[in-house]
Amino acid sequence: MVIHVVGAGIAGSAAALALHGVGAEVVVHEAHPDTSTDAGAFLTLAENGMRALQAIGADEAVRRASAPLRTMHVADGTGAELASRPLGEPGGPGFRYLTRARMCAVLQDEVRRRGIPLRHGERLVATAPDEDGISAAFADGARARGDLLIGADGLRSIVRTQLDPGAAPPRYVGSQIFYGATPGTPPDVPTDRFHFVRGGVAFGYIATEREGTWWFARVIGPELDPDELATGGWAAHLGDLLADEPFPRAIVRAADRVLVTNAYDLANVRVWHRERAVIIGDAAHAASPATGQGASMALEDAVALAEAIRDAEGIGAALTAYEEHRRGPVEANTAASARM
Ligand SMILES: Cc1cc2nc3c(=O)[nH]c(=O)nc-3n(C[C@H](O)[C@H](O)[C@H](O)COP(=O)(O)OP(=O)(O)OC[C@H]3O[C@@H](n4cnc5c(N)ncnc54)[C@H](O)[C@@H]3O)c2cc1C
């Protein structure tokens, strides 16, 4: 079976590895000209994500590129601790953290190492199913045909709109997310802790071993337009919003990198598959970042789809089984994240 995967982010790279593992011939097409890794924030991998990585044999590579997170601590705006709890189950694979860029690079390296073709600079523009296959057209004029096409092309998925031209666009969830890196770390803070600071602005940080303090802040407010997103001065703006919370304020004010994004989600996507095409990861379901499950759910999708293709009688039955297995859990998570 020849399978074309569109997108070499976390979902697409993991799907390529999973499908290769069940004997499919896979080709990956990525729009980004070289790496697809230019989104510079960090992410956490929960235990479900680590289990999915184990299933595709990529957990060791990701472990080498990441650091463990063992506990979650909640503090007030002065930095005084209010509560703490362990992350993960006893004997489980544990939580990890790393930059999204590093995560994509590790998975893409693994794809290449296993001899799976990964073509950069191929932006899908259209798909056309026929009697026993599906064709794909790319912006540079390239074409491909196979038995199945997997849309792992993220929040603004072309494959989703090819499956359902009336598909609802992502929804702005009412908060702006700031990600930053500040040189140095607060004194005596271990690197395996996720700290959450309660206050008017939700703030979280990790003191990394060698890369300073990684943090995020969630601010309720209107959707920022592209011009606003491109402007600088965010550290000063956030510092003003944190005027009553001296601890996070000091971290934010000393940042040397700040990135801002609008938070979107994508709930209850009507069509996940039709004929010879299917969507996975953020293309099919995207949660706002609150539960920190986006990457882990994308990894689980990849494994579930490959297992369905291995076990079901024919592509139609496999895609139905994949959706039955995944729709419930991901929609529950998207709803929980929106409530948070
Ligand atoms: C700033 C930020 C922070 C996040 N923090 C966390 C976190 O802490 N924990 C967590 O679990 N999740 C987090 N997430 C979410 C997580 O990154 C995503 O949920 C996860 O990466 C889903 O991956 P994906 O592969 O489905 O989509 P994406 O990562 O969006 O990848 C899609 C890929 O498809 C490519 N593509 C798009 N269109 C086309 C096309 N037409 N043709 C070819 N290729 C195309 C893109 O270039 C990209 O490489 C965060 C996301 C962001 C943006």
The ligand as an ORCA input file, in Angstrom:
! r2SCAN-3c Opt
* xyz 0 1
  C       3.244     27.798     20.329
  C       2.691     26.427     20.571
  C       2.888     25.789     21.814
  C       2.352     24.537     22.069
  N       2.528     23.921     23.296
  C       2.107     22.637     23.471
  C       2.353     21.894     24.688
  O       2.893     22.400     25.649
  N       1.997     20.594     24.752
  C       1.394     19.989     23.695
  O       1.119     18.780     23.781
  N       1.094     20.668     22.564
  C       1.457     21.972     22.420
  N       1.173     22.649     21.263
  C       0.382     21.996     20.242
  C       1.193     21.048     19.439
  O       2.371     21.632     18.898
  C       0.319     20.603     18.315
  O      -0.920     20.217     18.823
  C       0.959     19.434     17.680
  O       2.227     19.825     17.241
  C       0.119     18.935     16.514
  O       0.935     18.664     15.475
  P       0.451     18.522     13.981
  O       1.578     17.768     13.352
  O      -0.913     17.984     13.907
  O       0.348     20.001     13.378
  P       1.486     21.057     13.107
  O       2.487     21.049     14.178
  O       0.803     22.342     12.807
  O       2.207     20.525     11.774
  C       1.621     20.628     10.493
  C       2.711     20.488      9.446
  O       2.092     20.479      8.160
  C       2.776     21.369      7.314
  N       1.792     21.840      6.330
  C       0.760     22.691      6.526
  N       0.065     22.862      5.400
  C       0.663     22.077      4.456
  C       0.391     21.820      3.073
  N      -0.650     22.398      2.429
  N       1.210     20.977      2.389
  C       2.268     20.377      3.031
  N       2.558     20.588      4.332
  C       1.765     21.422      5.034
  C       3.296     22.456      8.220
  O       4.394     23.161      7.658
  C       3.693     21.652      9.460
  O       5.001     21.155      9.372
  C       1.634     23.907     21.027
  C       1.434     24.534     19.769
  C       1.959     25.779     19.532
  C       1.763     26.462     18.175
*
